[in-house]
Amino acid sequence: MQWTLIRLQRWEMELCFALARLQHLRLSKLLFVTVSRLGDGVLWYALMAALLIVQGGAAIPAVVHMAATGVVGLLLYKLIKSSTRRLRPCESDPQLVPATPALDRYSFPSGHTLHAVAFTMLATAYFPALTLWLVPVAILIAASRVVLGLHYPTDVAAGAAMGGALAYASLTSPIAALFALVG
């Protein structure tokens, strides 16, 4: 088991270095830094505001649902990060220079990815026309975390799994009916 974990860690670091090469291309670096910054929350707040402006009262259940799920996601990933305390790849190997500063200290799981997946699933459940726009953005946000040297691939995979599970649970649980009452 120990050997498998060592090999996985080695493979992840090699992948981090390989993807970080995209930072050397000016346009690529600009793209990934931009989508990462949008994933800080700006994109999701803007999306919720736009839904309210465009859809009016019909968007209230979706926006309340997204906001409540976002808070749960924030609490969940902060609890896990503080428990696991996994150092970021750029801290594990100083040769891996991050292209942008991290928002917090630890890397597991990726909160950006958790929220990108959760918000994308929720927004598209309410407004399927957003799928073609939000899915590629969520994928770019997730990829940006590794490309920018801030996360390991397993951090991103765990964030995606948790975001997906959180969104699915909130869409299928009895609590989902409460969001419909808000509208």
N, C-alpha and C positions, 0 to 999 in steps of 0.2 A: 504494500500500500504506500509506504513512504517513497519508494522508488517511483511509483506512478505519479505521485504529487510533485516530486522533483522534476520529472520529465514534463509534466503539464506546465509547471512554472517556467521552465526553460523555453518551452514552445511558445508560451504566451509572451514572454519577453522578446523572443525573436520576431513574433508577429507585430508586437508594439514597435520595434525598430523598423521593420519593413514598412508598416503603414505610416510611421512618422516621416518617412522620406517624402511623403506628399506635402509636407510643410515647406519643402524646398522649392516647390512650384508656387509662384506668387498668387496666381489665380485660385489654385487649390487651397492654399492657406487662407486666403480671404474668404472663400466659400465656407470652409469648415469653422473658422473663427466666428463668422457671422451666424451660421445656423446654431452653433453652440451658445452664443450670446442670446439668440432668440429663444433657445431652450431654457435659459435662466428663468423664464416665466413670462417675459414680455409677449411672446407669441400667443401664449394661452390666455393671458389677460386681454390682449387685443382681439383674439378670436371670440371670447365671451362677450366683449363689448360690441363687436361687429354683429354677432348673432342677435343681440338685443336691439341694435339699431335697425338691422335689416328685417328681422322676423317679428320684432315687437314682443308682445306678451306671449306669443307662441314659443319663444325661446327660453322663457323663465324656467320651466322644468329642467331643460338641458343645462342651463348655466348653473342652477343651484346644484344639480347632480354633479357637474364637473367640479365645482368649487368644493363641495363636501368630500368628494373622492380625492381631490388634490390635497386637502388637509390630512386625510387619513394616510395617503401616500407619503406625505412629508414626515408625519410622525413615525410611520413604519420604517422608512429608510434611515432616518436619523437614529432610531433605536438600534437598528441592525449595524449601522456604521460604528456607533459608539461601542457596540459589543464585540464586533470582529476586529476593528482597528487595523485593517489591512492598509499598508502603506501604498501610496500611488507608485506607478512604474517609474516615474521621474525621480522619486525618492529612493527607490530600490537600486537604480543605476543612474548615477549622475551624468552619464553620457547621453541619456535621453532627456532632451531639453523640451519642456512644455512650451507650446506656442502661445498659451494664454494662462493666466493664473487660475488656480482651482478656487472654488467658492468655499470649500471646507477642507478639513485635513485628510480624511480617509477616503478610500476608493471603493470599497464593497458595501453595497451595490451602487450602480450608477443611478442617481436620483433623476438626472436629466432624461435618461432612457425610460425609467419607470413612469415618469409623468408624460413623456411623449407618447408612449404606447397607451397608457390609460386614457389620456385626453383624446387621442385619435380614435380609440374604440368607442368612447362615449359620444363624441361629437358626430361620428359617422353613424352611430346607432339611431340618433335623433334626426340627422340630416345626411342621408346617404350620398347626396351630390358632392359632399366635401371629401369623399374617399380618394378620388384621383389627385387631390391636392395634398391632403394631410398625410397619407401613407408615405409618399416619397420624402416629405419633410421629416417625419418621425425616423425614417431609416437614416437620413443624413445626420440628424441629431445624434442618434446612437453611434453611427460611424465616427462622427467628429470626436467623440470622447476618447477613442483609441488613437485616431490620427493625431490629435493634439497632445498626446503623451500623458493624459490624465487618468486613464482607466485601462485595465486589462480587459481582454475580450470576455472573460467570465464575469467581470463586473457588469458589463453591458448585457450579457445574456441573462444574468440574474435579475437585473433591473427590468428587462423586457418581460421576463416570465412573471415577475411580481406585479408589474403594471398591468399585464394582460389578465392575470388572476384577479387582481383588485377590481378592474373594470368589469370583468365577467361576473364576479360575485355581486357587484353593486347593480348590475343590469338584471340579474336573475333572482335576487333575493326578495323577500317580501318588502324590504326597505325601498326597493325601486318604485313600488306603488305610491309611496309617500311623495316622491318627486313629481309624479303625475298630478297629485292633489295641489301642488304649489301653483300650477298654471291655472 
